[in-house]
Amino acid sequence: MLSAALLKKDTSMAKSTTSAIILCGGLGTRLSAITNNKPKPMVDVAGVPFLEYQFNYLIAQGVTRAILAVSHLKECIIDHFGSQYKTLNIEYVSEDSPLGTGGAIKNVLSQAEFQPNESIVILNGDTFVEFSLQALAKDSEDHLLVIAAKSVDDTARYGKITIDNSKIVTGFQEKKAGNQGYINAGVYMTHSGLLAALPDLERFSFEEDFLHHEIAHRSIGASFLDGFFIDIGIPEDYYAFCDLMGSGKIQCPS
């Protein structure tokens, strides 16, 4: 693990740029009846692939580079978007076999090029989250990594994260029905120094094998979300998002 001095991002330089890493390699087994031989991030939502909503949201916040961690049915994504979507430059880092969320992040950090002072926002390719890049960057200044934390009425599907008064993540609780609290919304702000802190493993879960152990170092902060959050990983929420977007109840950048 890194020392406390190395965990802190250097903020003495000019404002850094931000690249996005989007995890697109999941098998999508719970959506198999819907995906129709497409990866989850490419499922149709109101006439366009789900990924376009993420891309448009990133573009609206000034992000110009996205690196997609791809595996399952990767050609579907690569053939559709190529290397450019509007003002967003797209790169791909491929997995020969599924590496898990942690392995996928490690694979991107080790293969793609990042500037020393570059901020990195990490997203799940099946989750739409309204987050403020500026707020995440501010909350991440003294941490190896910041988790976007969303308050929900029932944490059963996601599990609960505990946060102290200094906005340090202190624990992860198992999934229990009926509990109100904060969940990990699957959005992280970090920097290239994260690579040195990751486990010496090729395939692992970012959540179970890294985050759950890293909290002992008090290096993980929280940034509270006020905006919309939905994970389309199950059919009910996928159809709910389709309804929201198709009816215009949720307005996303275009």
N, C-alpha and C positions, 0 to 999 in steps of 0.2 A: 504494500500500500504506500501511497505518497505521504511525505511529511506534511505538516500543517502549512509550512511555507510554500510548498509546491502546489497545494490544493487551491490557493488563492490565485485568481486570474489577474494578470497585470492590467490595471486600469489607468496607468500613467500615460499611455500613448493616446493618440487621437481616437475618436470614436471608431470602433471596429465594424467591419462588415459582418453579415450573418448569412451562413449557408444553412439549408434545411436538409436533414436526412429523413426520408420517409420509408418506413418498413413495409414492403409490399410482397413479402415472400410466404405469407401464411397460406395454408391449404384451404381454408374456408369450408371445412366439412359441415358446419351447421347451416351454411347457406347453399349447400350443394344443389338443392332443387331450384335455386334462383340463379346461381352464377352461370349455369349453362356453358361449362367449359371456359369460363373466364376467371381470372384471379379476382378476389374480392374487391380490390380497389377499382376494378373496371366495370362493376355492375352498373346497370343503367339507373339513373335517378333523374326523372323528369326530362329524359331525352339525351342526357350526356353522361359520360363515365363519372363515377363518384370522385375520382382523382381530380377532375377539373375544379370541383368546389374547393378542394385543398389548395390547388395551384392558384386559383383566383384570390383566395384569402391571403396567401403568402405574398403574391404580387402587390396586393393593396397595401401591404405593410412594408414594401420596399425590398423584399427578398428577390434576388436575381439569379440564384443558383440553388438547384435541388438535386440531391443525389439519392437515387432510388435503389434500395436493397431489394433485389429481385431474385426469384427462384422459380416457384410454381407457375407454369404458363407465362413465363416472362416475355415471350415473343409478342404476346397480345398487347402488353404495355409498350414495349419498344417500338413495334411496328406502328402503333397508333400515334404516339407522341414524338418519336424520334429524339432529336437533341434540342428542340426548342418548342416552347409553348408561350406564345405572346412574347413578353420580355423575360421570361424565365428560361435560363439555360439548364438543360437536363443532362445528368450523367447517370450511368448505371453501374452498379457493382453486383456481380452475379455470384450466387452460391451454387456449387455443383450438387449439393444436397442440403436440406434444411439445417440451419445452424442455430435455431432458436433466436429469440429477440436479442439476447446478449451477444451471441456469436455473430449475428447480422450486423449489429452496431460496431463490434470490434473489427469485422471484415471491412466495413466502409472506412473506419478511422485509419486502418493500416494500409489501405490501397489508394484512397483519394488524397489529394494534396490540400492542406489547410495552412493559412497564415498563422504565425504565432499568436496574434492577438484577435483572431477571428472567432466570433461567437457561432455556436452551432445549436440549432433548434431541432429536436428529434420528435417525429410524429409517427403515430400508427396509421397505416394506410387504410384502415377501416373505421376511423373515428373522425368526426368533424367537431372541432372545438373552436369557439370564439375566444381567442386569447389576445392579449396585448404584448407584442414583441418588446415594446419599450419597458413595460412593467416586469416582464421576465428578465430582461437584461439588467435592470436595476436591482432586482432581488438576487441575482446570481453573482454579484460582484465579489462576495467573500466566500463563495462556495465552489466546490468541485462541480456541483450539479444542483439544479433547482427543479423541483417537480411542480407542475401546475395542479393545484388542489381545488377540487370542486365540491361544494356542499350539496348533499342530496338527502332526501328524506329516508331512503332505505339503501344501505350499503351492501345488501345481501349479494348482489351479483358481482361486486367488485372487491369487497373487503375494505376495511377502514384504515386510514393512516392517522397517526397521532402526531400532533404538532405542538411544540411548546410556545411560550410567550415571545421567544426570540425568532419565531418562524423557522425553527430547526425541526426537521422530521425526526421523531424519536422512536417510532415503532410502526409496525404493520400488523393489523389484527386479521384473523381469519374471517371468512365470509359468514355473517350471521344475519338472519332475517330480522327485519323490523327496527334496525338501528339507524338513527340519523347520525350523520357525520361527514367528514371529508374523505373523498376518494382520490386515488391517483388517476388523473384524467388522461394519462398517456402522452403528455407533452412535457418535454424536458429541455432546459437550456443549459448548455455546457460549453466546453472548449476542447481543443485537441489534446490537452493534458489528461483527459479521461482515459485515453488508451493505456497509459502506464499503470492506471489503477485497476483495470479490469482483470479478472481471473486468468490464470495461465491455462486456459481451456479453449478448445475450438468451438464446441457446441455447448451453449448454456443459456439459461433464462436470465435476462437482464434483471427482472424483478426478484425472482427467488434466489438466484445464485450471486447476485451482486448487491442490489439495493438493500436487501434484508440484512446483509452482513456489514455493509458500509455505514449504517447508521451509528455504529459504535464509535466512529471517528468524528461524528457530528459535522460531517462534510456535506450533508444534503439539506438544502433549504426548501422552503415552500413558497409558492406564489399563488395567492388566492384568485380564483376565477369568478367573475360575475356573469359571464356570457353563456351562450347556449352550448350544450354538450350532448352528443349522441354517439353511441357505438353501434354500428350497423351489423355487428357480428352475429345477431340472431334475427330470424325472419320478422318478428314483431316490430323490432326497432328499425329494420330496413324499410318496411312498409310505412311506418310512421314518418320516417324522414322523406320518403317519396311523396307522401301526402302533404307534408309541410312545404316542400319545395315546389311541388306541382300547383299548390293553391296560393302560393305567394305569402304564406303566413310567416315564413322566415326569408329575409332578404339577404342574399349573399352577394359579395362583389362579383362582377362579371366582366 
